[in-house]
């Protein structure tokens, strides 16, 4: 009986120990799970975030090639427009000798008008030299023809154009000079004169493709060229006065282009006619 009791007590003890072992093992497993969780958490590293910095100064790589257009916000400089003002010139023939060679490039003289021809056959023997030298002196050049009443207007115009056969865009349009010395002393047919002068001017325009200029004085224009047809042709007016020049009838609406102000302009004691143009310099040849 005592043996049975002892075995029973031993069995309960073993059961108790078994239960204690299971409880202890359960705790150990929980502890191991916690340790594994902590270990796994430590092994996951957060990415390192770099601070964002603003670029300092110029970019390392410069743009290739030239910048297109003007920088934004910077004003664009416009070319300075030429101002209207007085430009001075002279007109010459063989009577003035070699006056052009005495004019420097820095002279106040901006333009020179040279006599080229007269009538149907006459050529000013100094013309070619004056014409070439004017270009070398870097002056705007022009050429004129002295009209003769008794000569054919078309032949005169062709003779003129044949001699000035290298007219350039920067040269003054060809010029007709008509005045008292162009006429006979008597028996002047005014109607015929007007018709012939128009023929001459139209032929020069046809040959050169440019509208010619007409040179005369106030009294002559009002007596012989008092026709509105002449308004088409720019006026170079001889009017030796310190006052405001008088404008002939035909040019009342347009005014004059060039004023021949005096006939005693002196260059190293050599006299020449003195001319004035008011406007932009390019207006002399456009």
VENPE-V339331 format. One record per pair of residues at least 24 apart in sequence whose C-alpha atoms are under 8 Angstrom apart, sorted by the first residue. I is the first residue (numbers start at 1). J is the second residue. If there is no record, write none. Layout:
i	j
I	J
I	J
//
This chain:
i	j
82	280
83	279
83	280
84	278
84	279
84	280
84	281
85	278
85	279
85	280
86	276
86	277
86	278
86	279
87	111
87	276
87	277
87	278
87	279
87	281
88	274
88	275
88	276
88	277
89	113
89	274
89	275
89	276
89	277
90	272
90	273
90	274
90	275
91	115
91	272
91	273
91	274
91	275
92	272
92	273
93	124
93	126
93	127
94	124
94	125
94	126
94	127
96	270
96	271
96	272
97	126
98	130
99	267
99	270
100	130
100	133
100	134
101	133
102	267
102	268
103	137
103	267
104	137
105	137
105	138
105	139
109	139
110	139
110	140
111	139
111	140
111	141
111	142
112	139
112	140
112	141
112	142
113	141
113	142
113	143
113	144
114	141
114	142
114	143
114	144
115	143
115	144
115	145
115	146
116	143
116	144
116	145
116	160
116	163
116	164
117	144
117	145
117	146
117	159
117	160
117	163
118	145
118	146
118	147
118	148
118	156
118	160
119	145
119	146
119	147
119	148
119	151
119	156
120	151
120	152
120	155
120	156
120	159
121	156
121	159
123	163
140	170
140	171
140	172
141	171
141	172
142	171
142	172
142	173
142	174
142	175
143	172
143	173
143	174
143	175
144	174
144	175
144	176
144	177
145	175
145	176
145	177
146	176
146	177
146	178
146	182
147	176
147	177
147	178
147	182
148	178
148	182
148	183
149	182
149	183
149	184
149	193
150	183
152	196
153	196
153	197
153	199
153	200
154	199
154	200
154	203
156	200
157	200
157	201
157	203
157	204
158	203
158	204
158	207
161	204
161	207
161	208
169	285
170	282
170	285
171	284
171	285
172	284
172	285
172	286
173	210
173	211
173	212
173	213
173	285
174	204
174	211
174	212
174	213
175	212
175	213
175	214
175	215
176	201
176	212
176	213
176	214
176	215
177	214
177	215
177	216
178	214
178	215
178	216
179	216
179	217
179	220
180	220
190	224
193	224
194	224
194	225
198	230
218	246
218	247
218	248
219	248
221	248
221	249
221	250
222	248
222	249
222	250
225	250
226	250
236	260
//
